[in-house]
Structure formats: structure tokens, C-alpha cells
Amino acid sequence: AGGHLHKTVPEKLRKDERSFKIDDKTKIIYPGSLAPVNFRELEQYKFGGFCIISGDIDTKSQISNLNVRYIPIKVKKVISLLVDCNNKSITQVQDLLKEKINETNFDDKTVTIRIYGTLSSGRTYELKTNEIIQKIKECSLFCNRILLTGSEPLFAPNCFDFIKFIHGVGKEIILETNGSFSIYKYLPYIKTICMDVKCPSSGMEGKTHWLNFNYLRPQDEVKFVIGNFEDFTYARTVVLKYQNRINQSQCVFSPAWGKIEPRALAEWILDDQLDVRFSLQEHKVIWGDKRGT
């Protein structure tokens, strides 16, 4: 569904498969998604689930006697590796990453790896992704889907060779890009592309490679982060211009954190009857406006 938080309410439902009686303090029950749908949700929640509500409601008095039970769906165990780069050289980070991989049992598990922080020396591109993947393969990693995101992945040196490599070993690739580079040659290797079209308030709207709209497929997503009404007008114009190329169910308008009230954007969409999805920047709703989230 467009824009809802993939979060269990109340969160205590997820602990020890709890069940409890619904009362005046607990009237809203929401199981969240059936399974984590992105990297952050895999890290935080590990699994999804659903709720079973049992009991009776008196239709006249509206008094209820209901119990709720959360049923987890644990497809695979999730292991999250965190590598802190702060005040470390690129060599130290490489050694630390290899150490974590070597000491972890990956058999029949889903694994996330987050590398964060500020290097004391060296460049991030010195982290040889091919070597990391090869090392993980040697450790029997259960990993069929890889998300490329963060800054602009297509700007990274040897990105095309890297994408062809991980596609060649049978991995499904999801790419998040700002659309400033042509996506055409990547299409045979990418399962889904999320193109984040930059609006005027970002100062980068002139960087968009507009021919990319001709290459979009039904499964690809187009996203606009809206900071003000000018951004909304700009995004609306783009959507209408390329409406024959954009899958409307995969077009997302999201309010820029701290710049615009979500309600304002939602009302603009409704007033204009735009056939787009509204979405919040969920990582900032959950963790706040912090670096590394």
C-alpha cells in the first residue's frame, strides 16, 4: 500500500509472540508487513507477520472482549554485519570486514552488511566489491537479491563491470539512482530501477538524463522528494509529460524531511487528483534525521 509505515503497533506484539486483551489503552492493532521489504527493515525487524483477532463485540453497547495474537513469519534468519569506518584507514576497514565475514556462519541465512562512518585515509572505492562478494560466496551466503544505493551508484568506478559480475552469479539487482546517468545499458542486468528525479529545491534538477524515461519498464519506480509547492508543480509537470512511460502505481511523491508538512503534500495530490503514491521517508520517521540511516 502506498506510504504506510511497515511497523507493528504496538511493538510489544513482536516480542516472544505475545498475545493480549484489547483494552482502552490498546485500541489500534497493526501487524506491519508480512515480510521486510527493504534493507533497513531487514536490519531492524528481521521478519514480518500478521495478527489474529478473536473474541466478540456487542453491537449495541460496542463493548468488546477481544484478544490479539501476533503470528511471525520467519522465512530465513537475518544476520546484520555493521562495519564502523570512523577514524580507520581503508586497509583497516578491509581487514575488519574480512574478519567479520570469516567469523560468521552464513548457511541458509539472509545477511545485510552496512559500512558506515568517515575514513581517516583512503577512498571508499578502494573497497573492492568483487572481492567482498567472492568472500561471501565462499562462506555460503544465502543472498539472492542485492540493492545498490547510496549517493549515486552509477558514478562509482567499474560500476558496470560490478553489476554484470553480480548478475552473472545469479543475483537479482535493485538499483536506486538519481537519473543523472543513462540507465539504458544496465537494463538487461537490473531487475528493478528506482529513479529519484531531483526537484528544484535540491539544486540538481538540471542533472536529470531525460531519455531515461524512454527506458522505464512496468516494474520500475519513479520518485520525487518534494520540498515546497514549486517542487510539487515541477514533479506534476514531469509526471504528466511522461505519463505514458511511467507506471502510475510505481510513481511516488514524498515530502522532504523538515521542509514541508506531509499533510500539505497529501492535500496537493488530492486537490489535483494525481494518480501517484504518497510515501514518507520512513527511515527518518523511525530513526530521525541522522547520518547513516
Beta strands, then each sheet from edge to edge (+ up, - down):
strand 1: 19-21
strand 2: 48-57
strand 3: 64-73
strand 4: 77-84
strand 5: 109-116
strand 6: 145-148
strand 7: 172-177
strand 8: 192-197
strand 9: 221-226
strand 10: 251-255
strand 11: 277-278
sheet 1: 1+ 3- 2+
sheet 2: 4+ 5+
sheet 3: 6+ 7+ 8+ 9+ 10+ 11+
end
